[in-house]
Structure formats: structure tokens, C-alpha cells
């Protein structure tokens, strides 16, 4: 599997977010732009944008909601924060993002400190107890039919590593453990389980279909845009159309038949024109 080109784009000065008015909730009703390409105006506007969209399935459709770009906790929300003396004394614990998943006896927490690596932990319901599970750097979770899977890897400069791990409760000692599930050739950003199909995982270079318990990995689409604008979520609707939540907009990919092709969707034409104008004004100010 070929790894996509590495592209680093500057973040905008402001990370504040507010959902644009009159945004259609269903992504299928959004305005379609030309396909996203590297070194294009659309890519430059997306890199500058202060809007990021998360996609989720709902009644056979896919809806999108605006999310803050400077979020430090993703996923489920525990009744405690991740600061204070009771927290793990892990390296760079205060940095980066915590990916949280609710489980039967508490919370799984993936600490992702970017270039400073990370680790995987179990926390009790109240957060008073915690145990280190592994040194995996987590980028997200997938609840499969009969398994909890973690998207693990490392992405920094020209280095891109990836794998999927399975996290399970060991009945013998009543503790959470991890084991390998599927190796990847690049960093996984987001994934979802589709009943009857398998796992859809978007990495820094490709959209993958993973089936047969991690034994079969098929690259459905390759795009360096996934490296330039790391996705935060992926969902599929009843028509076998996958949507990938990203900055500025959502990538849509038809998987219903024929070679998959990616298009770029934004809430409305007016939204795109405002984003484009803001980017152009920022370019003028820097000249």
C-alpha cells in the first residue's frame, strides 16, 4: 500500500468555532465543491478555516456538527477532569488530547501527546483509580460487533506509523489488556464499524476496508489530503456512501459500486464564499 505525500499546513490563529447559521444537518444536502486537491485554493482555505465538522450516522443518514478545534477531550465525557495530583505521572500528561471511551467498569483513556508520544489507560468510574494498559498512542476508538478497537500509531514530520489494537477485559485478573489486531502502513485518524462490511478506517494516506478479523486490508482510495487535513470521524449512510469529517467541510465517497471517487461538501455556497473571502483578506494583510 502506497503512503501519501506529507504536507504540513499552518493552523489559523483562532481556534474558536461556531456553527454557521442555516446549516443543513444531513451532509447529503450540503453544497458540492470540486474535489479537494493538494496545493489548490480549496486546500489553502481549509487549512485557514476555524471550522471543523464531525460526522455521525443517524437513521440511515449521516449528519454533521461543528466541533471546537482546540478540544482536549474527545469521545465520551467522564465526570472528572484530567488534571490534578491524582492523575498519572505519565510523560507529558498535560499535553495533547485524551480519547475517552466508556466501558463497563469505568473509562478507557488514550493519551495522545503528538510528537511526545502517549499511552493507554483505564480509569475507574470516579477517576480515583487508574492503571496503565500499554504505551500505544491512541487516535480514536471503534466499537465493533464483538470488540473494542483502538486506532494507534505515531505521526510526526516524515514518520507515519499505524496499527489497530484490541482492548479486552481479562476475566482471569479482571483488568483491561491490549493485543494486536491489524498492522497498518500509515497513521489511522478515524474509523467506524459497518455491519456486514467490516471496518472503514481513514489513515494519513488512504481509506481502508478491513475485514475478516483484521486479516484482510483493502485500500479503497488513496489521498494525500488525509495527511494535510487529518480527519476526525467517518460514517456511512444507507446508500453505502461514506462521509469523512474534516476542517472546513466533509469528504464524501460513494462506495456503492464502481471506482470510489471523493467529492468535497460544505454546508452551503454562502458558507464557502465567506470562508474564501476571509482567507483572501488574510492573504492581503500578510502582503
HELIX and SHEET records of a PDB file:
HELIX    1   1 UNK A   27  UNK A   29  5                                   3    
HELIX    2   2 UNK A   41  UNK A   48  1                                   8    
HELIX    3   3 UNK A  114  UNK A  116  5                                   3    
HELIX    4   4 UNK A  212  UNK A  214  5                                   3    
HELIX    5   5 UNK A  225  UNK A  228  1                                   4    
HELIX    6   6 UNK A  269  UNK A  285  1                                  17    
SHEET    1   A 5 UNK A  31  UNK A  33  0                                        
SHEET    2   A 5 UNK A 262  UNK A 266 -1                                        
SHEET    3   A 5 UNK A 250  UNK A 254 -1                                        
SHEET    4   A 5 UNK A 241  UNK A 245 -1                                        
SHEET    5   A 5 UNK A 233  UNK A 236 -1                                        
SHEET    1   B 2 UNK A  52  UNK A  58  0                                        
SHEET    2   B 2 UNK A  61  UNK A  67 -1                                        
SHEET    1   C 5 UNK A  73  UNK A  75  0                                        
SHEET    2   C 5 UNK A  97  UNK A 103  1                                        
SHEET    3   C 5 UNK A 106  UNK A 112 -1                                        
SHEET    4   C 5 UNK A 118  UNK A 123 -1                                        
SHEET    5   C 5 UNK A 130  UNK A 134 -1                                        
SHEET    1   D 4 UNK A 138  UNK A 143  0                                        
SHEET    2   D 4 UNK A 148  UNK A 156 -1                                        
SHEET    3   D 4 UNK A 159  UNK A 170 -1                                        
SHEET    4   D 4 UNK A 175  UNK A 184 -1                                        
SHEET    1   E 4 UNK A 188  UNK A 194  0                                        
SHEET    2   E 4 UNK A 198  UNK A 203 -1                                        
SHEET    3   E 4 UNK A 206  UNK A 211 -1                                        
SHEET    4   E 4 UNK A 216  UNK A 222 -1                                        
END                                                                             
